[in-house]
Amino acid sequence: MDDSGQIKQENRCNCNQEQQGKWLSVIIPMYNAGPFIKKCLDSMILGEAGMNALEVLVVDDGSTDGACVVVENYVRRWPQTFRLLKKKNAGHGSAVNLGVSCCTGRYLKVVDTDDWVQTEELGKMLKLLQRIRQMDAVLCGYRILDIRSGKVQNIRAQIRQPLQKETAEDASLQGDSFACLTLGEVLRDWDNYKRLFCLHGLIYGTDFYRSMHRDLPEHVSYDDAYFDVVYASRSDRLCAADLSVYVYRIGDPHQSVSSRNRAERIRDLETVLLRILKTAPHADSHSKAGRAYWYRRICPFLTDYFITAFLRVPNRRKGRLYASRFYRKLKTGDPGLWRMIRKKYMLLKVMGLLHIRDTWLTKLLELKACAVDFRCRRQCTSKVQRVHGQKWKHTMAACTPLEGSES
């Protein structure tokens, strides 16, 4: 694959693109996922209508643990829905790339093998996709499950003044709302929607995704950063749905998002970020909203890179070397982005020199979030008290008899 990330024709799958009726293709990259794959696939068993509208592509990335045998059982039982593709090991991004080239659904979603979906919500999403006009991307909520504590966090966006609200006779859809938005409208309500722009919350239109002519980075971890930033920055027609489809499992020390693995694979994240920087938006390639989204979305990934370099890498001197080298590349490649991130860079550098760990930073951020939440609650309470006080004054004035009205 060349540096521009263009899809090579030889990587495309010679599959039947004439298959009709598939609205959503779920792409599941799989590598040695024996303990998890059954739960993942079981969550996608729907009724007959749902199975006819759904396509599940499991892309085996050279597994050696016999997970393919489990998948083959689903393929034999539901051949109209489940498919198994096999390839040599080249990483998560490579498996997604093959799945994208072979899928037949109008929309596509990536689900990792150690995660799963909420079956009922998936069924509702399929019905919703069949009711709305073709979109570049659909945003939906998800759940985060911490397997250590059992705590579940629901991530959803409030659908503010939806352009359409589902009031179909079908009782399974009643009460679920969605809004058709432009990317500019999303940015104006960014705090509400920003957490949905990730692998767990994004569903892309297949034709839109393929029209980018870009592959995800291969042979590296953290390719989801590319998935989140590059494609969505070119979108314009979006739908935000009040559904929570994906269940994201965290707390496993073997996951790539654990602090230890982030430190060990920091070069992977650097590779992905450099690939993203090559897609920097220009007036001739991106809308004004697309350029704003690209910069707004890449900054958290850059911050996380510097957190890893300064606070997670055990050898602090080596981490500082990684950070300073990447910082210079950023300054040369995109001075505007460099100016946006330099204050955080300097702060994290000082924290690293003071031997502050990333867990301490997490606690500080949690305390800050609690303080902000407490301040917002106090402001809301005082506003309510003022409103109620005014109402009470008006009520008392109306109830008090006029002087001299009674003898």
Secondary structure by P-SEA (a helix, b strand, c coil): cccccccccccccccccccccccbbbbbbbccccccaaaaaaaacccaaaaaabbbbbbbcccccaaaaaaaaaaaaccccbbbbbbccccaaaaaaaaaacccccbbbbbcccccccaaaaaaaaaaaacccccccccbbbbbbcccccbbbbbbbccccccccccccccccccbbbbbbcaaaaaaaccccccccccccccccaaaaaaaccccccccccaaaaaaccccccccbbbbbccccbbbbcccccccccaaaaaaaaaaaaaaaaaaaaaccccccccaaaaaaaaaaaaaaaaaaaaaacccccaaaaaaaaaaaaaaaaaaccaaaaaacaaaaaaaaaaaaacccaaaaaaaaaaaaaaaaaaaaaaaaaaaaaaaaaaaaaaaaaacccccccc
